[in-house]
Amino acid sequence: MALFGKGKVVLALGGGGSRGLAHLGVIKVLHDEGVPIDGIVGTSVGSIVGAAYALHGDIDEVIEFTLGYLRSEEFQNDQFRRLMFGANDAERNVLQSFFSKIRKSLSFTSLITKPSIYGSDTLASTIDKFVPDVDFEDLRIPFAVPAIDLKQPIEVLLTEGSVRTAVLASCSLPGFFPPVEIDDMLLADIGVIGSVPVNAALELVPGAMVIAADLSSDLPRLETIDRGWNSIMRCEAIAAQKLNTLELSRADVVIHPDIGAKYWSDFTELQRMIDAGAEAARAKLPEIRNVLDGLFRFLRVRSPSAAVEKGDG
């Protein structure tokens, strides 16, 4: 019986825009409590946080830099940030926000005449602040980035080459940003069909324990649908939620930070979001330790030395 990743822990970090700050709190608690993190897979903002931690291995350093940058005048005064992330009526879901812009005809011309509303440089410049130009082999912790190849179409798991380019692909929401060309693939954010990359985590380390950090929010009940467009968007949201639920069902432990009604584009209350992630992770520690204890007991039973002690050798 091949054990593969038995006894190892892989962290699956989902997407969610500014809500991704909660990932920092999750990682800090796991790190401080001695929970091993033997691999990380991240989607969208989860890929940014995952790459930064996989490179530095020091979560306090990553948190300090993140808070410093997001509070800086450079970030606050960035015109792209204010256009993309600063709308007071921004949707809680990034894809819904995208379609809202189309519906309001703010970006319709760009959408039908260009590959995307925004160029890749605007997104890349933000990612560059968090992810230096390194290869996957330079990271301290095994790391992978899932994306969708629009050509084939298939899901791919990026584990070699430029980390920065892989993260850019994972954050390139179709329509908002152009797909990223890697080899003969055109890669885009896979988060629209699977927010938390649990299956990808199991592909990175087969048989590992997967701790998933889910930043999605529950869909509110609607009493009426007064527009056909809203029906379309409601169905899209329901489908995305169902796919996410299926993905999470394969995780050993799911951490769901209570961020509340926080828009994906709202970069206020930064520390509160980090604290929400930490609180949710702390509440799951007994469950995490239970699963780990079970894995370690299994490994002791299956080890050659244990077999000899039992008289099987």
Order of alpha helices (4+ residues) and beta strands (2+ residues): beta-alpha-beta-alpha-alpha-alpha-alpha-alpha-alpha-alpha-beta-beta-alpha-beta-beta-alpha-beta-alpha-beta-alpha-alpha-alpha
